[in-house]
Amino acid sequence: MTDIETLHTVAELRARVRAWRAAGERVALVPTMGALHAGHVALMDAAHRHADRIIVSIFVNPTQFAPTEDLARYPRTLDADRQKASAAGVDVAFVPDVAEMYPDGFATTISLAGPALGLETDFRPTHFAGVATVVAKLFTQTAPDVALFGEKDYQQLAVVTRMARDLDLPVEVVGVPTMREPDGLALSSRNVYLSAEERRTAPLLHKALTDAAHAIRSGAAVAEAVQAARRTVGDAGFAVDYLEARHAVTLAPVAALGAGPIRLLVAARLGATRLIDNIPVPD
């Protein structure tokens, strides 16, 4: 059993936050879709360094899934999630249902450009509109001082950071470094989909990025290093959606070292599982 307080409505949530505010306490939000793992716990641990009270939202957001994606089979483990959040010292789990988040007649989404263009958008064109809309709602519902997002979803982090800045939302968006398995695989709720053989292959995604970053830092042309990484990933059995070098802030294409901080980003399918990862190229 767990003693974490679980709230299901915006009204309940706002009442709790008002009480914290009246006591002069800072509030942190960790937005999740559940199926919590050590990467999420790292976000909760980081939240303790920024705030007095922590809210974890658990909501599998339908608007960020395309009709062909895995909404129906996305892992849902609420009891285990609540236990993990409680053990991490979280104060409230906010667990709304779809009707609470998207009541009848809901007709508003956020229009995006800038870092939302390209990469994921080329393959999931409606994804970030759904992400930005639900995150904006969570920001207004929880009124946090700070919100924490994992760097594994690096483009998402860039989109949310830009949105909060552009819309003057009074929240500090903090990125937390990617948590990895000992073999380098980025932690993800979707890793449970991998077969045993696929799980052995999956760490090659991170290794290809690491090798490319080292090559670029050692003087190789960016385009050549990226192309070599694509070949490596493809030869390992991945179907590559993209593997790109981008400016770490704007996510604009980067042609050479010295044109700004570089981030290498990849999305690739291994069997039925789509994996994403990213790493910086050291300055």
Kinemage of the C-alpha trace (Angstrom):
@kinemage 1
@onewidth
@group {chain A} dominant
@subgroup {mainchain}
@vectorlist {calphas} color= white
{ca met a 1} P 0.000 0.000 0.000
{ca thr a 2} L 0.992 3.621 -0.408
{ca asp a 3} L 0.065 6.766 1.424
{ca ile a 4} L 0.477 9.185 -1.474
{ca glu a 5} L -2.482 11.517 -1.947
{ca thr a 6} L -4.170 10.896 -5.293
{ca leu a 7} L -6.333 13.607 -6.839
{ca his a 8} L -8.519 13.166 -9.903
{ca thr a 9} L -10.021 16.599 -10.589
{ca val a 10} L -8.601 20.016 -11.360
{ca ala a 11} L -10.699 21.548 -8.579
{ca glu a 12} L -9.167 19.229 -5.965
{ca leu a 13} L -5.697 19.888 -7.307
{ca arg a 14} L -6.053 23.661 -7.276
{ca ala a 15} L -7.361 23.584 -3.699
{ca arg a 16} L -4.293 21.628 -2.599
{ca val a 17} L -1.908 23.990 -4.408
{ca arg a 18} L -3.628 27.043 -2.888
{ca ala a 19} L -2.974 25.640 0.588
{ca trp a 20} L 0.697 25.147 -0.233
{ca arg a 21} L 0.939 28.649 -1.643
{ca ala a 22} L -0.675 30.092 1.479
{ca ala a 23} L 2.114 28.421 3.469
{ca gly a 24} L 4.751 30.009 1.219
{ca glu a 25} L 5.840 26.731 -0.356
{ca arg a 26} L 7.326 26.240 -3.828
{ca val a 27} L 5.702 23.675 -6.126
{ca ala a 28} L 7.284 21.352 -8.697
{ca leu a 29} L 5.509 19.365 -11.409
{ca val a 30} L 6.769 16.149 -12.989
{ca pro a 31} L 4.464 15.362 -15.951
{ca thr a 32} L 4.336 11.669 -16.911
{ca met a 33} L 2.232 9.141 -18.757
{ca gly a 34} L 2.815 6.590 -16.021
{ca ala a 35} L 4.672 3.276 -16.381
{ca leu a 36} L 7.228 4.935 -14.131
{ca his a 37} L 10.848 3.787 -14.134
{ca ala a 38} L 14.169 4.990 -12.718
{ca gly a 39} L 14.272 7.838 -15.223
{ca his a 40} L 11.047 9.242 -13.813
{ca val a 41} L 12.345 8.763 -10.272
{ca ala a 42} L 15.388 10.840 -11.241
{ca leu a 43} L 13.002 13.654 -12.214
{ca met a 44} L 11.289 13.393 -8.826
{ca asp a 45} L 14.634 13.408 -7.051
{ca ala a 46} L 15.646 16.526 -8.982
{ca ala a 47} L 12.335 18.168 -8.069
{ca his a 48} L 13.284 18.027 -4.387
{ca arg a 49} L 16.186 20.368 -5.179
{ca his a 50} L 13.833 22.965 -6.625
{ca ala a 51} L 10.661 22.927 -4.540
{ca asp a 52} L 8.993 22.100 -1.245
{ca arg a 53} L 6.048 20.213 -2.744
{ca ile a 54} L 5.982 17.832 -5.703
{ca ile a 55} L 3.122 16.850 -7.989
{ca val a 56} L 3.457 13.933 -10.395
{ca ser a 57} L 0.810 13.849 -13.094
{ca ile a 58} L -0.069 10.431 -14.511
{ca phe a 59} L -2.102 10.722 -17.692
{ca val a 60} L -1.799 8.788 -20.933
{ca asn a 61} L -2.552 11.681 -23.245
{ca pro a 62} L -4.571 10.526 -26.275
{ca thr a 63} L -4.007 13.689 -28.309
{ca gln a 64} L -0.296 12.964 -28.768
{ca phe a 65} L -0.918 9.536 -30.308
{ca ala a 66} L -1.697 9.091 -33.987
{ca pro a 67} L -4.432 6.546 -34.887
{ca thr a 68} L -1.756 4.020 -35.921
{ca glu a 69} L 0.259 4.323 -32.674
{ca asp a 70} L 0.217 2.390 -29.412
{ca leu a 71} L -2.331 4.276 -27.285
{ca ala a 72} L -4.366 1.152 -26.472
{ca arg a 73} L -1.371 -0.961 -25.446
{ca tyr a 74} L 0.693 1.771 -23.800
{ca pro a 75} L 1.658 0.303 -20.382
{ca arg a 76} L -0.615 1.371 -17.535
{ca thr a 77} L 0.649 0.488 -14.035
{ca leu a 78} L -1.071 2.955 -11.719
{ca asp a 79} L -0.661 1.061 -8.443
{ca ala a 80} L 3.060 0.526 -9.014
{ca asp a 81} L 3.399 4.143 -10.207
{ca arg a 82} L 1.849 5.468 -7.021
{ca gln a 83} L 4.180 3.326 -4.937
{ca lys a 84} L 7.246 4.598 -6.798
{ca ala a 85} L 6.093 8.215 -6.481
{ca ser a 86} L 5.402 7.769 -2.767
{ca ala a 87} L 8.834 6.230 -2.190
{ca ala a 88} L 10.378 9.213 -3.995
{ca gly a 89} L 8.719 11.653 -1.592
{ca val a 90} L 6.076 12.979 -3.969
{ca asp a 91} L 3.190 14.788 -2.256
{ca val a 92} L 0.390 14.357 -4.801
{ca ala a 93} L -0.318 12.111 -7.766
{ca phe a 94} L -2.651 13.902 -10.154
{ca val a 95} L -4.511 11.210 -12.097
{ca pro a 96} L -7.243 12.769 -14.245
{ca asp a 97} L -9.351 10.818 -16.694
{ca val a 98} L -9.786 11.802 -20.322
{ca ala a 99} L -13.097 13.572 -19.669
{ca glu a 100} L -11.466 15.745 -17.000
{ca met a 101} L -8.701 16.833 -19.349
{ca tyr a 102} L -10.766 17.020 -22.546
{ca pro a 103} L -14.413 17.676 -21.671
{ca asp a 104} L -17.157 17.563 -24.289
{ca gly a 105} L -16.698 20.323 -26.830
{ca phe a 106} L -12.950 20.713 -26.275
{ca ala a 107} L -11.701 22.547 -29.361
{ca thr a 108} L -8.365 24.229 -28.586
{ca thr a 109} L -4.818 23.219 -29.470
{ca ile a 110} L -1.490 25.042 -29.528
{ca ser a 111} L 0.098 25.874 -32.868
{ca leu a 112} L 3.858 25.306 -32.965
{ca ala a 113} L 6.886 26.195 -35.058
{ca gly a 114} L 10.571 26.666 -34.206
{ca pro a 115} L 11.998 23.565 -32.490
{ca ala a 116} L 8.784 21.628 -33.183
{ca leu a 117} L 9.540 21.517 -36.917
{ca gly a 118} L 11.259 18.486 -38.410
{ca leu a 119} L 12.631 15.354 -36.717
{ca glu a 120} L 9.650 13.863 -34.824
{ca thr a 121} L 7.190 16.078 -36.699
{ca asp a 122} L 8.254 14.550 -40.027
{ca phe a 123} L 7.022 11.172 -38.794
{ca arg a 124} L 4.401 12.121 -36.176
{ca pro a 125} L 2.928 15.378 -37.516
{ca thr a 126} L 0.279 15.822 -34.793
{ca his a 127} L 2.411 14.655 -31.866
{ca phe a 128} L 3.778 17.915 -30.500
{ca ala a 129} L 0.478 19.745 -30.816
{ca gly a 130} L -0.931 17.133 -28.443
{ca val a 131} L 2.076 17.347 -26.128
{ca ala a 132} L 2.083 21.142 -25.994
{ca thr a 133} L -1.643 21.336 -25.389
{ca val a 134} L -1.664 18.878 -22.494
{ca val a 135} L 1.471 20.396 -20.947
{ca ala a 136} L -0.004 23.900 -21.154
{ca lys a 137} L -3.121 22.581 -19.419
{ca leu a 138} L -1.037 20.914 -16.710
{ca phe a 139} L 0.903 24.136 -16.178
{ca thr a 140} L -2.286 26.145 -15.685
{ca gln a 141} L -3.879 23.416 -13.546
{ca thr a 142} L -0.932 22.946 -11.183
{ca ala a 143} L 0.590 26.466 -11.305
{ca pro a 144} L 4.081 25.097 -10.606
{ca asp a 145} L 7.184 27.160 -9.980
{ca val a 146} L 9.214 24.556 -11.851
{ca ala a 147} L 8.479 21.620 -14.160
{ca leu a 148} L 10.955 18.832 -14.839
{ca phe a 149} L 11.364 16.933 -18.107
{ca gly a 150} L 13.850 14.265 -19.148
{ca glu a 151} L 16.427 15.051 -21.808
{ca lys a 152} L 15.718 11.698 -23.472
{ca asp a 153} L 12.747 13.394 -25.154
{ca tyr a 154} L 15.028 16.243 -26.175
{ca gln a 155} L 12.860 17.768 -28.876
{ca gln a 156} L 9.896 17.696 -26.496
{ca leu a 157} L 12.004 19.524 -23.903
{ca ala a 158} L 12.921 22.172 -26.481
{ca val a 159} L 9.292 22.563 -27.590
{ca val a 160} L 7.968 22.916 -24.032
{ca thr a 161} L 10.735 25.363 -23.086
{ca arg a 162} L 9.956 27.529 -26.133
{ca met a 163} L 6.213 27.357 -25.489
{ca ala a 164} L 6.543 28.450 -21.861
{ca arg a 165} L 8.768 31.337 -22.898
{ca asp a 166} L 6.608 32.435 -25.817
{ca leu a 167} L 3.344 32.306 -23.849
{ca asp a 168} L 4.849 33.967 -20.742
{ca leu a 169} L 3.901 30.990 -18.598
{ca pro a 170} L 5.337 31.583 -15.109
{ca val a 171} L 7.144 28.271 -14.823
{ca glu a 172} L 10.820 27.330 -15.036
{ca val a 173} L 11.308 24.334 -17.324
{ca val a 174} L 14.244 22.180 -16.193
{ca gly a 175} L 15.811 19.381 -18.224
{ca val a 176} L 17.204 16.353 -16.374
{ca pro a 177} L 19.901 14.158 -17.981
{ca thr a 178} L 18.859 10.843 -19.509
{ca met a 179} L 18.990 7.803 -17.249
{ca arg a 180} L 20.495 4.723 -18.883
{ca glu a 181} L 20.885 1.015 -18.354
{ca pro a 182} L 24.476 -0.128 -17.667
{ca asp a 183} L 24.828 -1.001 -21.377
{ca gly a 184} L 23.813 2.508 -22.461
{ca leu a 185} L 20.176 1.973 -23.474
{ca ala a 186} L 18.079 4.991 -22.514
{ca leu a 187} L 15.360 4.125 -20.026
{ca ser a 188} L 11.912 4.211 -21.615
{ca ser a 189} L 8.486 2.851 -20.785
{ca arg a 190} L 8.456 1.306 -24.264
{ca asn a 191} L 11.550 -0.827 -23.605
{ca val a 192} L 9.191 -3.502 -22.235
{ca tyr a 193} L 8.087 -4.133 -25.824
{ca leu a 194} L 11.565 -5.370 -26.840
{ca ser a 195} L 12.152 -9.092 -27.276
{ca ala a 196} L 15.224 -10.609 -25.614
{ca glu a 197} L 17.155 -10.481 -28.898
{ca glu a 198} L 16.058 -6.908 -29.602
{ca arg a 199} L 17.060 -5.890 -26.085
{ca arg a 200} L 20.593 -7.125 -26.800
{ca thr a 201} L 20.705 -5.071 -29.998
{ca ala a 202} L 19.107 -1.882 -28.653
{ca pro a 203} L 22.224 -0.406 -26.947
{ca leu a 204} L 23.887 -0.075 -30.365
{ca leu a 205} L 21.724 3.006 -30.889
{ca his a 206} L 23.536 4.858 -28.113
{ca lys a 207} L 26.924 3.509 -29.187
{ca ala a 208} L 26.433 4.810 -32.735
{ca leu a 209} L 25.650 8.276 -31.383
{ca thr a 210} L 28.643 8.170 -29.045
{ca asp a 211} L 30.972 7.136 -31.857
{ca ala a 212} L 29.625 9.915 -34.091
{ca ala a 213} L 30.055 12.533 -31.366
{ca his a 214} L 33.639 11.390 -30.783
{ca ala a 215} L 34.366 11.514 -34.517
{ca ile a 216} L 32.993 15.049 -34.852
{ca arg a 217} L 34.939 16.202 -31.804
{ca ser a 218} L 38.074 14.637 -33.324
{ca gly a 219} L 37.697 16.599 -36.557
{ca ala a 220} L 35.491 14.494 -38.804
{ca ala a 221} L 32.972 16.310 -40.969
{ca val a 222} L 29.548 16.390 -39.322
{ca ala a 223} L 27.778 14.993 -42.394
{ca glu a 224} L 30.248 12.106 -42.703
{ca ala a 225} L 30.021 11.180 -39.007
{ca val a 226} L 26.233 11.263 -39.112
{ca gln a 227} L 26.099 9.155 -42.260
{ca ala a 228} L 28.434 6.582 -40.718
{ca ala a 229} L 26.173 6.387 -37.653
{ca arg a 230} L 23.133 5.862 -39.866
{ca arg a 231} L 24.893 2.978 -41.611
{ca thr a 232} L 25.859 1.421 -38.281
{ca val a 233} L 22.325 1.619 -36.952
{ca gly a 234} L 20.813 0.298 -40.171
{ca asp a 235} L 23.289 -2.590 -40.367
{ca ala a 236} L 22.329 -3.561 -36.793
{ca gly a 237} L 18.730 -4.099 -37.912
{ca phe a 238} L 17.118 -0.783 -37.028
{ca ala a 239} L 14.790 1.020 -39.433
{ca val a 240} L 15.970 4.612 -39.070
{ca asp a 241} L 13.424 7.433 -39.076
{ca tyr a 242} L 16.110 10.053 -38.552
{ca leu a 243} L 19.614 10.489 -37.214
{ca glu a 244} L 20.613 14.129 -37.332
{ca ala a 245} L 22.994 16.741 -35.961
{ca arg a 246} L 21.088 19.784 -34.754
{ca his a 247} L 21.730 23.028 -32.857
{ca ala a 248} L 21.137 22.136 -29.212
{ca val a 249} L 18.869 25.141 -28.551
{ca thr a 250} L 17.021 25.889 -31.789
{ca leu a 251} L 17.193 22.367 -33.291
{ca ala a 252} L 18.114 23.939 -36.631
{ca pro a 253} L 20.429 21.815 -38.819
{ca val a 254} L 24.140 22.199 -38.043
{ca ala a 255} L 26.783 21.642 -40.712
{ca ala a 256} L 30.020 22.020 -38.760
{ca leu a 257} L 31.528 22.042 -35.304
{ca gly a 258} L 31.718 25.626 -34.071
{ca ala a 259} L 28.315 26.633 -35.478
{ca gly a 260} L 26.807 26.344 -32.019
{ca pro a 261} L 26.280 23.577 -29.468
{ca ile a 262} L 25.453 20.335 -31.267
{ca arg a 263} L 23.012 17.627 -30.271
{ca leu a 264} L 22.806 14.310 -32.077
{ca leu a 265} L 19.256 12.934 -32.172
{ca val a 266} L 17.937 9.608 -33.428
{ca ala a 267} L 14.650 7.778 -33.771
{ca ala a 268} L 14.648 4.220 -35.082
{ca arg a 269} L 12.456 1.144 -35.009
{ca leu a 270} L 13.677 -2.203 -33.797
{ca gly a 271} L 11.028 -4.745 -34.634
{ca ala a 272} L 7.736 -3.215 -33.484
{ca thr a 273} L 9.370 -0.826 -30.987
{ca arg a 274} L 10.303 2.745 -31.769
{ca leu a 275} L 13.259 4.018 -29.754
{ca ile a 276} L 14.606 7.550 -29.467
{ca asp a 277} L 17.851 8.859 -28.005
{ca asn a 278} L 20.158 11.853 -28.134
{ca ile a 279} L 23.532 13.011 -26.826
{ca pro a 280} L 25.496 16.263 -26.912
{ca val a 281} L 28.677 16.684 -28.901
{ca pro a 282} L 31.128 18.011 -26.289
{ca asp a 283} L 32.404 21.539 -26.893
